[in-house]
């Protein structure tokens, strides 16, 4: 076992990559070996700004580069599955933006490819590694909140432009894909305190104008085996940003004010019969915690909660929610043979 820096290749030059992998890699001493993007000028700009060692001409060249051991995939949703598969088939470890695929059938193929490759695959639900989320679990463990009774997750944002890829069905867009997957995943992760995984009860949503099949908002009702209920809301044309997780127990409740972006707001508000208090858990990036956990698993064998099986379970739930709300499951993208 060694703590040798990871050798990371980045697919695309999306702005999220600077927050989610470039900054954390530089902060933790890992190598940014290469970046590839459709717009080489953008890739060159990121490389110059952040010390990425080289710019390569194509995604295919990056995933097959023998110097790269970890591929980070922040591409459009529709390109998560295909390029995750390509990277796994090239023998790489993969850290992918969520959701890991366009639909459950594609996620099942990724799961199978991970088993065949023998490499590590993780879907980037970075919130899970931050002290804000860990504190919610500690409060449930301690008994201070009593038995879990209800969970509410709300992940909402102002509308992106009408031509944004997140509004395009062929690119696997929609509020549930871009935002709601956080809320669903956060509810799933409460299974240890709820008698098991939640089941879908009902879902409803609203369609984006002039974007057939694309959800502008979607609400999901869940039920846990122990009797607790859950409500997961997402909205991609909201009047403001809201990314909260509220857990209600028999003795009290706790709310993570911004569980998805704790680097912007790290408060956990606890209310019990003894009163109300606000805890501040630190604004270090959840993406940095995530990369540290991923590296610790690769280098030292430290257990990792997120894997291809977890990603497949989340994707199955997303598909079920779309069907229940009357929306089509997102279509998959097949890469051209020359990609």
C-alpha positions as CSV (number, residue, x, y, z in Angstrom):
1,X,0.0,0.0,0.0
2,X,1.2,3.5,-0.8
3,X,0.0,7.1,-0.8
4,X,1.4,7.8,-4.2
5,X,-0.7,10.5,-5.9
6,X,-3.5,9.4,-8.1
7,X,-2.9,10.0,-11.9
8,X,-6.2,11.6,-13.0
9,X,-7.6,12.3,-16.5
10,X,-10.5,14.7,-16.9
11,X,-13.1,14.3,-19.6
12,X,-14.4,17.6,-20.8
13,X,-13.8,21.2,-19.8
14,X,-17.2,21.8,-18.0
15,X,-17.1,24.5,-15.3
16,X,-18.2,21.8,-12.7
17,X,-14.8,20.1,-13.3
18,X,-12.9,22.9,-11.7
19,X,-15.0,22.7,-8.5
20,X,-15.4,19.0,-8.4
21,X,-12.0,17.5,-9.4
22,X,-9.4,20.1,-10.4
23,X,-9.5,22.1,-7.2
24,X,-9.6,19.1,-4.9
25,X,-6.8,17.4,-6.8
26,X,-4.5,20.4,-6.4
27,X,-5.5,20.8,-2.7
28,X,-4.7,17.1,-2.0
29,X,-1.6,16.7,-4.1
30,X,-2.9,14.4,-6.8
31,X,-1.7,14.6,-10.4
32,X,-3.9,16.1,-13.2
33,X,-2.3,14.2,-16.0
34,X,-4.6,15.2,-18.9
35,X,-7.8,16.9,-20.0
36,X,-9.7,16.4,-23.2
37,X,-12.6,18.5,-24.5
38,X,-14.5,19.0,-27.7
39,X,-13.3,22.6,-27.6
40,X,-9.6,22.3,-27.3
41,X,-9.2,26.0,-26.5
42,X,-11.3,25.5,-23.3
43,X,-9.2,22.5,-22.4
44,X,-6.0,24.5,-23.0
45,X,-7.4,27.3,-20.8
46,X,-8.1,24.9,-17.9
47,X,-4.7,23.2,-18.3
48,X,-2.9,26.6,-18.2
49,X,-4.9,27.8,-15.2
50,X,-4.6,24.8,-13.1
51,X,-1.4,23.0,-14.1
52,X,-2.9,20.1,-15.9
53,X,0.1,18.3,-17.5
54,X,-1.3,17.9,-21.0
55,X,-4.3,18.4,-23.3
56,X,-5.2,15.4,-25.5
57,X,-7.2,15.4,-28.7
58,X,-10.1,13.1,-27.8
59,X,-11.9,11.4,-25.0
60,X,-10.9,8.1,-26.5
61,X,-7.2,9.1,-26.3
62,X,-7.6,10.0,-22.7
63,X,-9.4,6.9,-21.5
64,X,-6.7,4.7,-23.2
65,X,-3.7,6.7,-22.0
66,X,-1.5,4.3,-20.1
67,X,-0.3,7.1,-17.8
68,X,-3.8,7.7,-16.5
69,X,-5.3,5.4,-13.8
70,X,-8.4,7.4,-12.8
71,X,-10.9,8.9,-15.3
72,X,-13.2,11.6,-14.0
73,X,-16.4,12.0,-16.0
74,X,-18.3,15.3,-15.7
75,X,-19.8,15.3,-19.2
76,X,-23.5,15.8,-20.1
77,X,-25.7,13.2,-18.4
78,X,-26.2,11.3,-21.7
79,X,-22.4,10.8,-21.9
80,X,-21.9,9.4,-18.4
81,X,-22.8,5.8,-19.2
82,X,-21.0,5.5,-22.6
83,X,-17.7,7.0,-21.4
84,X,-17.8,5.3,-18.1
85,X,-18.1,2.0,-20.0
86,X,-15.2,3.0,-22.3
87,X,-13.0,3.9,-19.4
88,X,-13.8,0.7,-17.5
89,X,-13.1,-1.4,-20.7
90,X,-9.7,0.4,-20.8
91,X,-9.0,-0.8,-17.3
92,X,-9.4,2.5,-15.6
93,X,-10.8,3.4,-12.2
94,X,-13.8,5.8,-12.7
95,X,-15.1,8.6,-10.6
96,X,-18.2,9.9,-12.4
97,X,-20.6,12.8,-11.9
98,X,-24.1,11.8,-11.1
99,X,-26.3,10.3,-12.4
100,X,-23.9,7.5,-13.4
101,X,-26.0,6.5,-16.5
102,X,-29.0,7.6,-18.5
103,X,-31.2,4.8,-17.3
104,X,-31.1,1.5,-15.3
105,X,-30.4,-0.7,-18.2
106,X,-27.3,1.3,-19.0
107,X,-26.3,1.4,-15.3
108,X,-26.6,-2.4,-15.3
109,X,-24.1,-2.6,-18.1
110,X,-21.7,-0.4,-16.1
111,X,-22.1,-2.7,-13.1
112,X,-21.3,-5.7,-15.3
113,X,-18.3,-3.9,-16.8
114,X,-16.9,-3.0,-13.3
115,X,-17.0,-6.7,-12.3
116,X,-15.2,-7.7,-15.5
117,X,-12.6,-4.9,-15.3
118,X,-11.8,-5.4,-11.6
119,X,-11.4,-1.7,-11.2
120,X,-13.1,0.8,-8.8
121,X,-16.2,2.7,-9.8
122,X,-17.8,5.5,-7.8
123,X,-20.7,7.9,-8.5
124,X,-19.9,11.3,-7.2
125,X,-22.5,11.9,-4.4
126,X,-19.9,14.1,-2.7
127,X,-22.4,15.3,0.0
128,X,-22.0,11.9,1.7
129,X,-18.4,12.6,2.7
130,X,-18.9,16.0,4.3
131,X,-19.2,16.5,8.1
132,X,-22.6,18.1,7.6
133,X,-24.1,14.8,6.4
134,X,-22.0,12.8,8.9
135,X,-23.5,14.9,11.7
136,X,-27.0,14.0,10.7
137,X,-26.1,10.3,11.0
138,X,-24.4,11.0,14.4
139,X,-27.6,12.6,15.7
140,X,-29.6,9.6,14.6
141,X,-27.1,7.2,16.1
142,X,-27.0,9.1,19.4
143,X,-30.8,8.8,20.0
144,X,-31.1,12.5,20.5
145,X,-33.7,12.7,17.7
146,X,-35.4,9.4,18.7
147,X,-36.7,7.0,16.1
148,X,-36.8,8.3,12.5
149,X,-40.3,9.3,11.5
150,X,-39.9,11.5,8.4
151,X,-37.4,12.8,5.9
152,X,-37.7,15.8,3.6
153,X,-35.2,16.6,0.9
154,X,-35.5,19.7,-1.3
155,X,-33.1,20.4,-4.2
156,X,-34.1,23.4,-6.2
157,X,-32.5,26.1,-8.4
158,X,-33.4,29.0,-10.7
159,X,-33.9,27.9,-14.3
160,X,-31.0,27.6,-16.6
161,X,-31.4,29.0,-20.1
162,X,-33.9,27.3,-22.4
163,X,-31.1,26.0,-24.6
164,X,-29.2,24.4,-21.7
165,X,-28.3,20.7,-22.1
166,X,-30.2,20.0,-18.9
167,X,-33.5,20.7,-20.7
168,X,-32.8,18.2,-23.5
169,X,-34.4,14.8,-23.4
170,X,-31.8,13.2,-25.8
171,X,-29.1,14.4,-23.4
172,X,-30.8,12.8,-20.4
173,X,-31.9,16.1,-19.0
174,X,-34.5,16.9,-16.4
175,X,-34.9,18.1,-12.8
176,X,-34.8,14.6,-11.4
177,X,-31.6,13.7,-13.2
178,X,-29.7,16.9,-12.5
179,X,-31.0,17.7,-9.0
180,X,-33.5,15.1,-7.6
181,X,-31.0,12.3,-7.7
182,X,-29.3,14.0,-4.7
183,X,-32.5,13.9,-2.7
184,X,-33.3,10.3,-3.6
185,X,-29.8,9.2,-2.8
186,X,-29.9,11.0,0.6
187,X,-33.1,9.2,1.4
188,X,-31.7,5.9,0.4
189,X,-28.7,6.4,2.7
190,X,-31.0,6.6,5.7
191,X,-31.9,2.9,5.4
192,X,-29.8,1.9,8.5
193,X,-32.1,4.1,10.7
194,X,-35.3,3.3,9.0
195,X,-35.4,-0.5,8.9
196,X,-34.2,-0.8,5.3
197,X,-34.4,0.9,2.0
198,X,-37.3,3.1,1.0
199,X,-40.0,2.0,-1.5
200,X,-41.6,4.3,-4.0
201,X,-45.2,5.3,-3.1
202,X,-46.0,7.9,-5.6
203,X,-44.5,10.6,-7.9
204,X,-45.8,13.6,-9.7
205,X,-44.2,16.3,-11.8
206,X,-44.5,19.2,-14.3
207,X,-43.2,19.3,-17.8
208,X,-40.9,22.0,-19.1
209,X,-42.6,24.2,-21.7
210,X,-41.5,23.3,-25.2
211,X,-39.4,20.4,-24.0
212,X,-41.6,17.3,-24.3
213,X,-40.8,14.6,-21.8
214,X,-38.5,16.8,-19.7
215,X,-39.4,17.4,-16.0
216,X,-39.2,20.9,-14.7
217,X,-40.1,19.7,-11.3
218,X,-40.8,16.4,-9.7
219,X,-42.0,15.3,-6.2
220,X,-41.5,11.8,-4.8
221,X,-43.2,10.1,-1.9
222,X,-41.4,7.2,-0.2
223,X,-42.0,4.8,2.6
224,X,-39.4,3.0,4.8
225,X,-39.9,-0.5,6.2
226,X,-39.8,0.9,9.8
227,X,-42.8,3.1,9.1
228,X,-40.9,6.4,8.4
229,X,-42.0,8.4,5.4
230,X,-40.0,10.4,2.9
231,X,-40.6,13.2,0.5
232,X,-38.0,14.2,-2.1
233,X,-38.7,17.3,-4.1
234,X,-36.7,18.8,-7.0
235,X,-37.3,21.9,-9.1
236,X,-35.1,23.3,-11.9
237,X,-37.1,26.5,-12.4
238,X,-37.4,27.6,-8.7
239,X,-37.4,31.2,-7.5
240,X,-34.2,30.6,-5.5
241,X,-31.6,28.0,-4.5
242,X,-32.7,25.5,-1.9
243,X,-30.8,22.3,-1.0
244,X,-32.0,21.1,2.4
245,X,-32.3,17.8,4.1
246,X,-34.6,17.6,7.2
247,X,-34.8,14.5,9.3
248,X,-37.6,14.2,11.9
249,X,-37.5,11.8,14.8
250,X,-39.8,11.0,17.7
251,X,-37.9,13.3,20.0
252,X,-36.7,16.1,17.7
253,X,-35.5,17.0,14.2
254,X,-32.3,18.2,12.4
255,X,-32.0,20.2,9.2
256,X,-28.9,20.4,7.0
257,X,-29.5,23.8,5.5
258,X,-27.5,23.1,2.3
259,X,-26.4,19.4,2.3
260,X,-25.4,19.5,-1.4
261,X,-23.3,22.6,-1.2
262,X,-21.9,22.7,2.4
263,X,-19.0,24.8,1.3
264,X,-21.6,27.6,0.9
265,X,-23.6,26.9,4.1
266,X,-22.4,24.4,6.6
267,X,-25.3,24.8,9.2
268,X,-27.1,22.0,10.8
269,X,-30.1,23.2,12.9
270,X,-31.2,20.9,15.7
271,X,-34.5,21.2,17.5
272,X,-35.5,19.1,20.5
273,X,-37.5,19.6,23.7
274,X,-34.3,21.1,25.2
275,X,-34.4,23.9,22.6
276,X,-32.8,24.9,19.3
277,X,-29.2,25.1,18.4
278,X,-27.2,25.7,15.2
279,X,-24.0,23.7,14.6
280,X,-21.5,24.8,12.0
281,X,-19.5,21.9,10.5
282,X,-17.0,23.6,8.3
283,X,-17.0,24.9,4.7
284,X,-14.2,22.7,3.3
285,X,-15.4,21.4,0.0
286,X,-17.3,18.2,0.0
287,X,-15.6,17.3,-3.3
288,X,-12.3,17.4,-1.5
289,X,-13.5,15.0,1.1
290,X,-14.8,12.8,-1.7
291,X,-11.5,12.7,-3.5
292,X,-9.7,11.9,-0.3
293,X,-12.1,9.0,0.4
294,X,-11.7,7.7,-3.2
295,X,-7.9,7.9,-3.0
296,X,-7.8,6.2,0.5
297,X,-9.8,3.3,-1.0
298,X,-7.4,2.9,-4.0
299,X,-4.2,3.4,-2.0
300,X,-5.0,1.8,1.4
301,X,-8.1,-0.3,0.9
302,X,-10.3,1.9,3.1
303,X,-13.9,1.0,2.7
304,X,-16.0,3.0,0.2
305,X,-19.7,3.3,0.6
306,X,-20.4,4.2,-3.1
307,X,-19.9,1.6,-5.8
308,X,-21.5,0.3,-9.0
309,X,-24.2,-1.6,-7.1
310,X,-25.2,1.6,-5.3
311,X,-25.3,3.5,-8.6
312,X,-27.5,0.8,-10.2
313,X,-29.9,0.9,-7.3
314,X,-30.2,4.7,-7.5
315,X,-30.8,4.6,-11.2
316,X,-33.5,2.0,-10.9
317,X,-35.3,4.3,-8.4
318,X,-35.0,7.2,-10.8
319,X,-36.5,5.2,-13.6
320,X,-39.4,4.1,-11.4
321,X,-40.0,7.7,-10.3
322,X,-40.2,8.9,-13.9
323,X,-42.6,6.1,-14.8
324,X,-44.8,6.8,-11.8
325,X,-44.9,10.6,-12.6
326,X,-45.8,9.9,-16.3
327,X,-42.5,10.8,-17.8
328,X,-40.4,8.6,-20.2
329,X,-37.2,7.0,-18.9
330,X,-34.2,8.9,-20.3
331,X,-32.9,7.4,-23.6
332,X,-29.3,6.2,-23.9
333,X,-26.6,7.5,-26.2
334,X,-24.6,5.1,-28.3
335,X,-21.2,6.4,-29.2
336,X,-20.1,6.3,-32.9
337,X,-17.6,3.7,-33.7
338,X,-15.0,6.4,-34.3
339,X,-15.5,8.2,-31.0
